[in-house]
Amino acid sequence: MQKIVLAITGASGTIYAYQFAKILATLGCELHLIFSETGLQVAKYEIGTNKLHHLKKLAKATYNTKDFWSAPASGSGIFDAMVILPCTMGTLGAIANGISNNLIHRAADCFLKEQKPLIAAVRESPFNHIHIDNMLKLSRAGGTIFPAMPAFYTKPKDLDEMAFFFAGRIAQFLGFDVKGLPPWRPEPQKN
């Protein structure tokens, strides 16, 4: 069983986190959740209280961002990967510059120092130079920048299907075999 930390920050895109948590549940992973204060507010707004309640039920534990005494705050916490989905530019900037103002920042710092997978699904548009510099810093430090960009070649029928594909790609990137994730199959070109 893999233990995954999922951090949800205040950028738009909680639907991706919800789909990712559901995928992890089908894979038998142990999910540990951290919401930023704004992340929790955005989640309530974007996915509603029923889905938010379901998301929390999928987790073995949910941590307060002020709880530096929790397992994700230590490199000796036995976790396999951390995904920040969605990741605000403020969160990205703090992590890229070694600032640990909350548990999300501290946990990410631990994943970097322990050289474990850290994925930041950044969510902003357009990027400014500071965003780009911070993405480069995090990438050079060992993190993976995985922009929250939907794919349309799968011809999704609705937002849930679109979000499932993106969340599934993150799980696939972590090495999981995600059932129902459509591969790219281009149609033969006609001359």
Secondary structure, 3 states (H helix, E strand, C coil): CCEEEEEECCCCCHHHHHHHHHHHHHCCCEEEEEECHHHHHHHHHHHHHHHHHHHHHCCCEEECCCCCCCHHHCCCCCCCEEEEEEECHHHHHHHHCCCCCCHHHHHHHHHHHCCCCEEEEECCCCCCHHHHHHHHHHHHHCCEECCCCCCCCCCCCCHHHHHHHHHHHHHHHCCCCCCCCCCCCCCCCCC
